[in-house]
Amino acid sequence: MYHLAVCDDEPGALDELCRLCDDDLDALGVRHRIVPFHSAGELLDALNSGEGRFDMFCLDICMDGMTGMDLARELRRRDERASIIFVTCTDAFLREGYSVRAMQYLGKPVDRESLMDVLRNDIRLNHAPKLVTLRRGSHTVAMPIADMLYVESRDHGVYIHTSGDERFFSMPLSEAEKLLPSEHFCRCHNSFLVNMAAITEIGRHSLTLKDGGTIPIGRRYYEQTQLCLVRYLNANA
């Protein structure tokens, strides 16, 4: 789940920015939660109470009381990793933005494509390998790695299986193997890739997964699968 805080003291601008973020994240196929804040103080109160944990902060700079720039300094003091973007009608604060390592300045009114580029880049750069971005027809789909059990080659494409669901992508298994992070996925069969976090038991001819299902191990892939699993478990011990 991608958590986004949007802060702007103009109600109309706040509603519009939340709507744009929601539309863009839906278009990217990213499960998300957007929380609007009408002032810097309201956002800080949420953080102080423990109610808020956010991956991205989208801040208006020119707010009454504590400005967006002052808020960004406080956010950066608390969290070195959170991403910050500014929405502003002036470039007067451009130089100051370097001190808080802002990802981007977006002018008002916000251009949807520019906003989507920022969100897409943040997900790719700062939330991998939590998410994998794949093309599905004309759409880009971001799937959480933790939800993926295995990938199966079938019907001239691949099915990505999650608990109780599957999604079809028109690509060969070899292409899916290149797109998925090798530290998480291993080829265990000519027709299967497995998420090693999903394995609960490894047998001579099959793997048991955390949802209770099983998938085959090809004879030529048995030793490779064992080595990959041991390497994964050691890295995540």
PyMOL commands that set and color helices and strands:
alter all, ss='L'
color gray80, all
select helices_A, chain A and resi 11-28+40-48+68-78+94-100+112-126+145-147+173-179+196-198+219-235
alter helices_A, ss='H'
color red, helices_A
select strands_A, chain A and resi 2-7+32-37+56-60+83-88+104-107+131-136+139-144+148-154+157-162+165-169+185-189+192-195+199-202+206-209+214-216
alter strands_A, ss='S'
color yellow, strands_A
deselect
rebuild
show_as cartoon
